């Protein structure tokens, strides 16, 4: 395969093929002998990218434009519905917008090349008119009002609002009814032409497909893109949190809680970010994992249920830990969490517990390679964060008890922890 470079990790028996297509698009093909193939075509552009400079011109975009753009790209100038095109080949398609990326995807058991052609074609052919934008404003406006009443959505974004003073991470991905009203075809083209540049995007295809076949579809559909280099502008964010606690009342039968811990080590990319992610995940598992004394104690006391979870969200310009669940006494859970943190500050983590957690974490990351959709979605997230997914198991192995202890003692301080609650009306 003359155009592709082969990358292998023999320790975990995984590999992929990489090439930079002549159009500027990075292309990754991960061979998997699975019944279902999966492809993701994404751009390094999400809800936080609302202010940037390009060619000496500073541009501010309305909140929610990345999500709006994701919706709009499914509309074609010929009027044929994109989902209908996929259905003809038996493929299932979707898309999502997060804080730092927008991803278009499909899964298929056959006709991978035909579905891939549809994917590359519709994403690279924007079509916006005033009429279609006005119509979409009504549709997304209804979606926003629906999210305003969604307890889990509000819990999460209220937690981010409490954590951040001014970072756009605190902005709802969909924006507000007021901000999306400012979106015009011109602002959509501004965002599209800047961030949907093929050099700022990536294609990842995972499944039983030949890399040369992927390349021939790229040759057929993609046109060369002159490189655009937007410089993102983020406001200065203080280390402390914006507010310690935030409460909202909604129609719920049981209170929900989300505890956020602010990561102040920003920005970070590549191996540094990957190692930080591994360290935070291990800390959370030691403190609050399903095998921890904390979880057992609170579960048996009826303070939490099996929906209790803890995780770290890694991004290049912000990051945070979230511990969330349901409880009839969220304040009690919160105080128990703070007490648990203080307990481990005094005692330290048990070396045997750490080694066990590390082995479990390593194994769960290897298991992610069993699913074509997990591989593709994780792979593209790592690419945009400057890291190679095949190197992550090695990073996990490199984390020591001293690394975890140092990060825990420095970062888990009360002034960087917030509580978000949703209570019944």
JOVENJO-V135799 format. One record per residue. N is the residue number from 0. OMEGA is omega in radians with two decimals (999 if undefined). NEAR is the number of other C-alpha atoms within 12 Angstrom. Layout:
N_OMEGA_NEAR / N_OMEGA_NEAR
//
This chain:
0_-2.97_15 / 1_-3.07_11 / 2_-3.01_20 / 3_2.99_23 / 4_3.12_20 / 5_3.03_20 / 6_-3.12_21 / 7_2.91_19 / 8_-3.04_18 / 9_-3.12_13 / 10_-3.14_14 / 11_3.08_21 / 12_3.10_16 / 13_-3.14_27 / 14_2.98_27 / 15_3.06_33 / 16_-3.12_32 / 17_2.93_31 / 18_2.99_28 / 19_-3.11_26 / 20_-3.09_32 / 21_3.10_23 / 22_-3.07_26 / 23_-3.06_25 / 24_2.98_34 / 25_-3.08_34 / 26_3.13_44 / 27_3.09_43 / 28_-3.11_42 / 29_-3.08_43 / 30_3.09_36 / 31_-3.13_28 / 32_-3.12_18 / 33_3.13_21 / 34_-3.09_20 / 35_3.04_27 / 36_-3.04_39 / 37_3.12_44 / 38_3.04_50 / 39_3.12_43 / 40_-2.99_48 / 41_3.05_49 / 42_3.13_45 / 43_-3.05_40 / 44_-3.13_42 / 45_-3.01_42 / 46_-3.13_35 / 47_-3.05_40 / 48_-3.05_40 / 49_3.12_39 / 50_-3.09_29 / 51_3.01_25 / 52_3.12_23 / 53_-3.10_21 / 54_3.10_13 / 55_-3.11_11 / 56_3.11_15 / 57_-3.08_17 / 58_3.00_21 / 59_-3.11_26 / 60_3.09_36 / 61_3.09_35 / 62_3.11_35 / 63_-3.03_45 / 64_-3.13_50 / 65_3.12_46 / 66_3.12_42 / 67_3.14_51 / 68_3.10_50 / 69_3.11_41 / 70_-3.00_35 / 71_-3.05_38 / 72_3.11_39 / 73_3.10_36 / 74_-3.10_30 / 75_-3.13_25 / 76_-3.14_18 / 77_3.08_13 / 78_-3.13_15 / 79_-3.11_14 / 80_-3.11_19 / 81_-3.12_35 / 82_3.11_27 / 83_3.11_19 / 84_3.11_27 / 85_-3.06_31 / 86_3.12_20 / 87_3.13_18 / 88_3.08_24 / 89_-3.13_21 / 90_3.10_30 / 91_-3.02_30 / 92_3.08_31 / 93_3.07_26 / 94_3.05_32 / 95_3.07_30 / 96_3.05_32 / 97_-3.11_32 / 98_-3.03_39 / 99_3.13_36 / 100_2.99_38 / 101_-3.01_42 / 102_3.07_42 / 103_-2.98_44 / 104_2.96_44 / 105_2.97_46 / 106_-3.08_39 / 107_3.07_32 / 108_3.10_25 / 109_3.09_25 / 110_-3.12_27 / 111_-3.10_34 / 112_-3.14_35 / 113_3.13_30 / 114_3.11_38 / 115_3.10_44 / 116_3.10_31 / 117_-3.11_39 / 118_-3.10_42 / 119_-3.09_43 / 120_-3.02_29 / 121_-3.13_33 / 122_-3.12_38 / 123_3.11_34 / 124_-3.14_26 / 125_3.10_28 / 126_-3.10_27 / 127_3.01_30 / 128_-3.14_22 / 129_-3.11_19 / 130_-3.10_14 / 131_3.10_26 / 132_3.10_31 / 133_-3.13_21 / 134_-3.11_22 / 135_3.11_32 / 136_3.10_33 / 137_-3.11_21 / 138_-3.10_21 / 139_3.05_32 / 140_3.08_25 / 141_3.12_19 / 142_3.13_24 / 143_3.13_28 / 144_3.10_20 / 145_3.12_18 / 146_3.13_24 / 147_3.14_26 / 148_-3.12_19 / 149_-3.02_22 / 150_-3.10_32 / 151_3.12_28 / 152_-3.12_27 / 153_3.11_35 / 154_-3.08_40 / 155_-3.09_39 / 156_3.01_37 / 157_3.10_37 / 158_3.12_44 / 159_3.10_44 / 160_3.11_31 / 161_-3.10_37 / 162_-2.93_43 / 163_3.08_35 / 164_-2.99_24 / 165_-3.13_22 / 166_-3.11_33 / 167_3.01_34 / 168_-3.10_39 / 169_-3.10_31 / 170_3.05_34 / 171_-3.10_37 / 172_-3.09_41 / 173_-3.06_41 / 174_3.07_40 / 175_3.10_29 / 176_-3.11_28 / 177_-3.07_19 / 178_-3.14_25 / 179_3.07_36 / 180_-3.14_28 / 181_-3.08_24 / 182_3.14_38 / 183_3.03_28 / 184_-3.11_28 / 185_-3.14_21 / 186_3.09_29 / 187_3.12_37 / 188_3.06_27 / 189_-3.12_32 / 190_-3.09_40 / 191_-3.06_37 / 192_3.11_29 / 193_-2.94_37 / 194_3.08_39 / 195_2.99_40 / 196_-3.02_33 / 197_3.09_36 / 198_3.14_31 / 199_-3.05_33 / 200_3.06_39 / 201_3.05_43 / 202_3.10_48 / 203_-3.14_49 / 204_-3.07_51 / 205_3.13_47 / 206_-3.07_39 / 207_-3.11_27 / 208_-3.11_33 / 209_3.14_25 / 210_3.14_34 / 211_3.09_24 / 212_3.09_24 / 213_-3.12_42 / 214_-3.12_36 / 215_3.06_21 / 216_3.10_28 / 217_3.12_37 / 218_-3.08_23 / 219_-2.95_21 / 220_-2.91_26 / 221_3.06_31 / 222_-3.12_21 / 223_-3.13_19 / 224_3.03_22 / 225_-3.04_17 / 226_3.06_21 / 227_-3.10_23 / 228_3.10_22 / 229_3.06_29 / 230_-3.11_21 / 231_3.14_27 / 232_3.12_20 / 233_3.09_23 / 234_3.09_19 / 235_-3.07_16 / 236_3.11_24 / 237_3.14_20 / 238_-3.12_24 / 239_-3.10_24 / 240_-3.10_32 / 241_3.05_27 / 242_-3.01_24 / 243_-3.04_29 / 244_3.12_30 / 245_-3.07_31 / 246_3.07_31 / 247_3.11_29 / 248_3.13_24 / 249_-3.12_23 / 250_3.09_18 / 251_3.13_21 / 252_-3.12_15 / 253_3.14_23 / 254_3.05_32 / 255_3.08_44 / 256_3.04_46 / 257_3.11_48 / 258_-3.11_49 / 259_3.07_47 / 260_-3.02_43 / 261_3.05_43 / 262_-3.06_40 / 263_-3.07_33 / 264_-3.04_24 / 265_-0.16_23 / 266_3.05_20 / 267_-3.12_24 / 268_2.99_26 / 269_-3.04_25 / 270_3.13_28 / 271_3.14_25 / 272_-3.13_34 / 273_-3.14_37 / 274_3.10_29 / 275_3.12_40 / 276_-3.13_39 / 277_-3.13_39 / 278_3.13_38 / 279_-3.12_41 / 280_3.13_38 / 281_3.10_40 / 282_-3.11_44 / 283_3.13_44 / 284_3.11_35 / 285_-3.10_38 / 286_-2.88_40 / 287_-3.12_39 / 288_-3.08_30 / 289_3.13_23 / 290_-3.07_20 / 291_3.05_26 / 292_3.13_20 / 293_-3.11_30 / 294_-3.12_32 / 295_-3.09_20 / 296_-3.09_21 / 297_3.11_31 / 298_-3.13_24 / 299_3.10_13 / 300_3.13_16 / 301_-3.12_19 / 302_3.09_31 / 303_3.05_35 / 304_-3.02_25 / 305_3.10_20 / 306_3.13_19 / 307_-3.11_29 / 308_3.10_27 / 309_3.14_32 / 310_3.12_30 / 311_3.07_30 / 312_-3.09_31 / 313_3.05_40 / 314_-3.08_37 / 315_-3.07_36 / 316_3.01_31 / 317_3.11_38 / 318_3.14_35 / 319_2.98_41 / 320_3.06_42 / 321_3.02_35 / 322_-2.97_41 / 323_3.10_38 / 324_3.13_37 / 325_3.06_37 / 326_3.04_31 / 327_3.11_25 / 328_-3.09_24 / 329_3.13_32 / 330_3.11_28 / 331_3.11_20 / 332_-3.13_36 / 333_-3.13_36 / 334_3.09_20 / 335_3.10_24 / 336_3.13_37 / 337_3.12_29 / 338_3.14_19 / 339_3.10_27 / 340_3.13_31 / 341_3.14_20 / 342_-3.12_17 / 343_3.04_25 / 344_-3.14_24 / 345_-3.00_14 / 346_-3.00_13 / 347_3.12_25 / 348_3.09_33 / 349_-3.11_21 / 350_3.13_17 / 351_3.08_13 / 352_3.14_22 / 353_-3.12_30 / 354_3.12_24 / 355_3.14_20 / 356_-3.13_35 / 357_3.12_33 / 358_3.13_22 / 359_-3.12_24 / 360_3.10_32 / 361_-3.11_28 / 362_-3.11_20 / 363_3.09_18 / 364_3.06_28 / 365_-3.14_26 / 366_3.13_17 / 367_3.14_24 / 368_3.13_33 / 369_-3.04_25 / 370_-3.10_26 / 371_-3.13_34 / 372_3.07_30 / 373_-3.12_28 / 374_-3.04_37 / 375_-3.12_40 / 376_3.10_35 / 377_-3.08_29 / 378_-3.08_40 / 379_3.08_41 / 380_3.11_40 / 381_-3.13_32 / 382_-3.10_39 / 383_3.08_36 / 384_3.02_30 / 385_-3.05_22 / 386_-3.11_27 / 387_-3.09_30 / 388_-3.13_38 / 389_3.13_34 / 390_-3.03_30 / 391_3.10_37 / 392_3.12_33 / 393_3.10_25 / 394_3.11_27 / 395_3.14_37 / 396_-3.07_27 / 397_-3.09_24 / 398_-3.14_34 / 399_3.07_24 / 400_3.11_28 / 401_3.11_18 / 402_-3.09_24 / 403_-3.13_38 / 404_-3.13_30 / 405_-3.13_20 / 406_3.14_29 / 407_-3.08_32 / 408_-3.11_23 / 409_-2.91_21 / 410_-3.10_30 / 411_3.13_36 / 412_-2.99_25 / 413_-3.12_28 / 414_3.10_25 / 415_-3.10_31 / 416_-3.13_38 / 417_3.08_42 / 418_3.03_45 / 419_-3.13_41 / 420_2.92_42 / 421_-3.12_40 / 422_3.10_28 / 423_3.10_19 / 424_999_13
//
